[in-house]
Amino acid sequence: MKLLRTIRFDDSDTRVFETGAEDGEWAVPGGFEFADDTAETLTGKRRQAFANGFLGLGGFGRATFVVVASIDTNQRDAAVKALAAHFVERYGAPTMELARPAAETEVGFAAELAGDFEVGTVLAISRELTDGGVKESYRRVASEEPGAAQSLWSMFGEDGKPA
């Protein structure tokens, strides 16, 4: 089995989101958080979370990037339980038993998304409001070679112009 896991390349998530997810948390897209938002309510850091944030299931902060990772049954069950508890605590679901199916659906969607990629693949999310509702898309973040860290100097030359 595979699921999404938050990954940090730097500390920018702690600055651009209200709460940044910690590195290595299991994650889901988390678009449900914005179900009642409008263009007027999506401002500042909330807008950034809407536009480009995955939801970490540890501290329920946001992450710009996730990596596809292997997960065992116990870890998956713990992720579902954490999300169900979040639905009770944050969104007022009456009980864990009633929240669990929604959490299963959200984690299942993330697992389905992860299943389309190899372990180690880095993904980004993009959301926008349209006349028909929220449009959500995902993209694979390419690197020069698998597992290679990107450096500022490989993106920009010493003269400051793109390499």
Secondary structure, 3 states (H helix, E strand, C coil): CEEEEEECCCCCHHHHCCCECCCCCEEECCHHHHCCCCCCCCCHHHHHHHHHCEEECCCCCEECEEEEEECCHHHHHHHHHHHHHHHHHHHCCCCHHHHHHHHHHHHHHHHHHHHCCCCCCEEEEEEEEECCEEEEEEEEECCCCCCCCCCHHHHECCCCCEC
